[in-house]
Amino acid sequence: MSTVFNFTFVPWFRSVAPYIHMHRGKTFVVGIAGEAIAAGKLQHLAQDLALIQSMGVKIVLVHGFRPQVNEQLKAKGHEAKYSHGIRITDEVALDCAQEAAGQLRYEIEAAFSQGLPNTPMAGSTVRVISGNFLTARPVGIVDGVDFQHSGLVRKVDVAGITQTLGMGAMVLLSPFGFSPTGEAFNLSMEEVATSVAIELQADKLIFLTEVAGLRIKPLEAESEDNPIDTELPLAAAEGLLKILPSPLVPTDHAFYLQHCVKACQQGVERSHILPFAVDGALLLEIYVHDGIGTMVVDEKLEELREATHDDVGGILQLIEPFENDGTLVKRNRTEIERDIDHYTVIEHDGLIFACAALYPYAEAKTAEMAALTVTPQSQGQGDGEKVLKRIEQRARAMGLKSIFVLTTRTMHWFIKRGFVQVEADWLPEGRKRKYNWDRRSQVLVKKLS
């Protein structure tokens, strides 16, 4: 049993390592809907956030309290009132909001203070610091509706939050802000999280919500055959907002999307909508390639380009498993560093997912394409063909008439893409001298039109 566990755990942990390195020192703003806490998810969320922080991520946590405030209002026989998707906060609602916020802050701090042996929190020391980091202004009167004590973020104390994060603490924000005269305003978790992420220029804005993410065709009937869109370019998200109805409740498609778009438009590279119903949603989104929710991104994550010296480590990590099983000839770091200008890579979200090298033999008007590799999790998605086409473009730009490969296992893949098998004697003299006759690699050539 332990052997099986080792075979599953070790490769998984290794696959997570690049994301751990990539996110260390980054700042994430995490907005947790009050519904998540009402649904009993706080314990596991605290454990996951503590784990993420232990791996070097700076976290600003913003909690919501919609259902908790409504519960307080109901207990006092007072009706919850909304307009334009915003709570109308009268004196009673303000008292309820203050009570709910105090109770939730107590529960959140308690959750991060646990450290029982044999639990995920054992040995963790998470300092949670909250304070008057937000200055607010009133919503005022909109279309004849007086929102009373409902407010909007006027200013974020960036220096104070940054200093607190720099001390290794987690910053906890309730959806409350205060005016310079000391008046309290009830804010929305979504607006607070978005404003803070923008002002901090955070690396990620993450919403843990009631919804599973955005569907590719949100206006059509939802079904298991209509999956969520895990990656939504900013332009597509902006287009989607234009055709969606104005959001009034959190389950409306545009409710969280509008905040993600605003954050990305103002410098936050990635905004995420995750379902709190899925245990470990934060970990799955941050440390697994495909994630679990919808990510709005203001840049094209995948980039096909020529390699630089910063890519040496990623290329080594990519090709190592294929060298170990004999698919590729072994190359050491020194070789790759020396030849890095020959490599083309596909980088996705900061990681190298495919590569190949081009070694020209100018006298013979040909070049060898070597070390064509695609990570197993991306195979079958066309990355190999993208790299091949770029290699062909580079060869044509050099005035070469053909490219060739040497392979022992992937001959059919190349034949399908226009390569023809030839004898080893075809090789240019410079390459023929280095040919390993014991390995008996097949030589395949493709003419460039």
MOQUILIN-V898319 format. One record per run of one state. SS is the DSSP state (2 for helix, 1 for strand, 0 for the rest). FROM is the first residue (numbers start at 1). TO is the last residue. Records with the same first field share a line. If there is no record, write none. Layout:
SS->FROM-TO + FROM-TO
//
This chain:
0->1-1 + 24-26 + 33-33 + 39-41 + 55-57 + 64-65 + 76-81 + 84-85 + 88-88 + 90-90 + 114-127 + 130-133 + 139-140 + 143-144 + 147-147 + 149-149 + 157-157 + 167-169 + 175-175 + 179-183 + 187-188 + 201-203 + 210-214 + 216-227 + 229-230 + 244-252 + 266-269 + 276-280 + 288-293 + 298-301 + 307-308 + 325-332 + 339-339 + 349-350 + 365-365 + 375-375 + 379-382 + 398-401 + 408-410 + 416-419 + 423-423 + 427-428 + 433-441 + 448-449
2->2-23 + 34-38 + 42-54 + 66-75 + 91-113 + 158-166 + 189-200 + 234-243 + 253-265 + 281-287 + 309-324 + 333-338 + 340-342 + 362-364 + 376-378 + 383-397 + 411-415 + 424-426 + 429-432
1->27-32 + 58-63 + 82-83 + 86-87 + 89-89 + 128-129 + 134-138 + 141-142 + 145-146 + 148-148 + 150-156 + 170-174 + 176-178 + 184-186 + 204-209 + 215-215 + 228-228 + 231-233 + 270-275 + 294-297 + 302-306 + 343-348 + 351-361 + 366-374 + 402-407 + 420-422 + 442-447
//
